[in-house]
Amino acid sequence: MIEQGFMVPQLQVQIPNLIEGIGSYYADFFWELSDGTQVAGELDGLDKYCDPTMTGGRSAARVMSEERRRESRLGAAGLKVVRFSFAEVEDVAKFSRLLEAYGIPRGPARPRGRTT
């Protein structure tokens, strides 16, 4: 997203759980747009559904249910949520269209690779 010139997101931003009133959620990526719209970006991987070190003994169905509830709570906090996979990130055109659809502002493309 940075190489394509999109607004640089904040990482791992804490979002309060307004429904239960306790605890917080963390958005992988977070943008606050000039009109006040808040967008949470969630990078989805498959390990969280099947890797025992990540599931904590929960079934894949349970993990997915909790993930849906979490996304609902982010929505209740006023955030738009955009989910994407590694494969989508690697498809530059598709990923760019996705971020644009959620209103993430974009300027001129930046060069690939490391800059100093």
N, C-alpha and C positions, 0 to 999 in steps of 0.2 A: 504494500500500500504506500509506503514511503517512496519507493522507487518510481511509482506512478504519480507521485505528487499530491497524494491525498493528505488532508490534515493529519498531523501526527496525533495518535490517541494517547490518552493516559493509560497506564497498565495497572491491572489488579486494583481497581477502584472499589472501595467498600460502599455497599448500598444497604441501608437499614431495612430490616424486615418489618414493614408497617402493619402487616396483618396480624402476626402473632405477637408483635411488640417486643420480641427478644431476638437477639442474634442479628447477623448481617450476612449478606451475600457479597461475593466479589465478582465483578465483571472482568473478563479477560482484557477487553479493550473498552475504552469509554471516550465518547466525544460529546462535548457540549457545543451545539451549533449557535450561530450568531442570533438566531431567533429564540433561543432558550431551550430548543428541543434537545433532549438527552438521548443518546443512542448507546446501547451496550452491544459490543461485538463478542460473540462466543465462538471460539475455535473448537470444533468438535473432532474428537479422536475416538477410535473404537476401544482403546485400552480401558477406558473407565467403565465399560460394560462387562469386560471379561477378565481383566488382570486382578487376581485376588488381593494384591497389595493396594489396589485402588477401590475395589468393591466393598472391602471390609466384611466379607461374608454374605453380602446382599446378592440376590438374584439380579440378572440383567433387567428383568421386568421391573423390579423394585427400583433399581437405579434410574431407569427411564421415567418411572412415575415420579420420583423425587425431582428429576431434572425438569419435568413438565411443570411441577408445582413451583419450583424455583423460578422458572421463566414467567409464570403467572404472577409471582410476587414482584418481580422486576417490573412487569407491566403495571401493577398496582402502584408502584412507586413513580409511575409516569414515564418510564423509559420505553423506547422502541427497542426491540431486540432483533439483531441480525445474526443469524447462525451461518457458519461456513466451515467447510472441511479443508484439509490440506490440499486435496485434489483441486478444489475450487480456487484456492489461493494460487496454485501453480498455473491455472488457466487465466492469464493476465486479463484478457478481454472480458471473460465472464465475471471475474472478481471485480473488475472496475465497474461493470454494469450493476453488480449487486450493491456496491458501496454508493454509487450514484443514485440508485433507486431509494436508498435510505437517507439521501440528502447530505452525505458526507462531502464537504467541499473539496474541490480539486483545483490545483494550479498547474503550472507547466510541469511536465515530467522531469524527474531528476535522473542523473546518470546512474547506471547500474554499477555495482561494485563499491568497494571501500573508497571513501574520500577522506582527505586530511585537511 
